[in-house]
Amino acid sequence: MIEKILITSFCVFFLYGAFQPHMIFGKIRVWFASLNDFYQKPLFSCYICMCSTWGSLAYWLLFGNSWQEWLTTIVGAAGFNTIVFILSVRDFD
């Protein structure tokens, strides 16, 4: 289960990076920039929120076993991404 959570999380981080300006999907981000935050976050601007959309897609394409395992994997990947976010903005003084 841990490996599925990490693989799903890494897929989401890859897509988050690919949607940044001057990256391969950067133009798509510009096209959808007029969307409300409610739609932007799960599509390309929040790697925690992106677990619900892109993480689900990655899970069903790569593993696709059961809905209970899907839910556990997506929540676990979002939790892992939250920990990464907290550690990345933490002040280490």
C-alpha positions in Angstrom: 0.0 0.0 0.0 2.8 2.4 0.8 4.4 2.0 -2.6 1.0 2.8 -4.3 0.7 5.9 -2.2 4.2 7.0 -3.1 3.8 6.2 -6.8 0.5 8.1 -6.9 2.1 11.0 -5.1 5.1 11.1 -7.4 2.8 11.1 -10.5 1.0 14.1 -9.0 4.3 15.9 -8.3 5.4 15.2 -11.9 2.2 16.7 -13.3 2.4 19.7 -10.9 5.9 20.4 -12.3 4.7 19.8 -15.9 2.0 22.5 -15.5 4.5 25.2 -14.4 5.2 28.1 -16.8 7.7 27.2 -19.6 7.1 23.4 -19.1 5.4 21.0 -21.4 1.8 21.7 -20.1 2.4 25.3 -19.2 0.3 26.6 -22.1 -2.7 24.6 -20.8 -2.3 26.3 -17.4 -2.4 29.7 -19.2 -5.5 28.7 -21.2 -7.3 27.8 -18.0 -6.0 30.7 -15.8 -9.4 32.4 -16.0 -11.0 29.5 -14.1 -12.2 29.8 -10.5 -9.7 28.5 -7.8 -12.2 25.7 -7.2 -11.3 24.3 -10.6 -7.7 25.4 -10.8 -6.5 23.7 -7.7 -7.5 20.1 -8.5 -6.4 20.5 -12.1 -3.0 22.2 -11.9 -2.2 24.6 -9.1 -2.2 22.6 -5.8 -0.4 19.4 -5.5 -2.4 18.4 -2.5 -5.7 19.0 -4.3 -4.4 17.4 -7.5 -4.5 14.0 -5.7 -8.3 13.9 -6.1 -8.2 14.2 -9.9 -4.8 13.2 -11.3 -4.1 10.8 -8.4 -7.3 9.0 -9.1 -6.5 8.8 -12.8 -3.0 7.5 -12.0 -4.4 5.0 -9.5 -7.0 3.5 -11.9 -4.6 3.4 -14.8 -1.7 1.8 -12.8 -3.4 -0.3 -10.2 -7.3 -0.3 -10.4 -8.1 -2.9 -7.8 -11.0 -1.7 -5.6 -12.6 1.5 -4.5 -11.6 0.9 -0.9 -7.9 0.7 -1.9 -8.4 3.7 -4.2 -9.8 5.8 -1.4 -7.0 4.8 1.0 -4.3 5.5 -1.7 -5.7 8.9 -2.6 -6.1 10.0 1.0 -2.6 8.7 1.8 -1.1 10.5 -1.2 -2.8 13.7 -0.3 -1.5 13.3 3.3 2.1 12.7 2.0 1.8 15.7 -0.2 0.6 17.8 2.8 3.7 16.7 4.8 5.9 17.7 1.9 4.2 21.1 1.7 4.6 21.6 5.5 8.3 20.7 5.4 8.9 22.9 2.3 7.5 26.1 3.8 8.7 25.5 7.4 11.2 28.0 8.8 14.2 26.1 10.1 15.7 28.9 12.2 
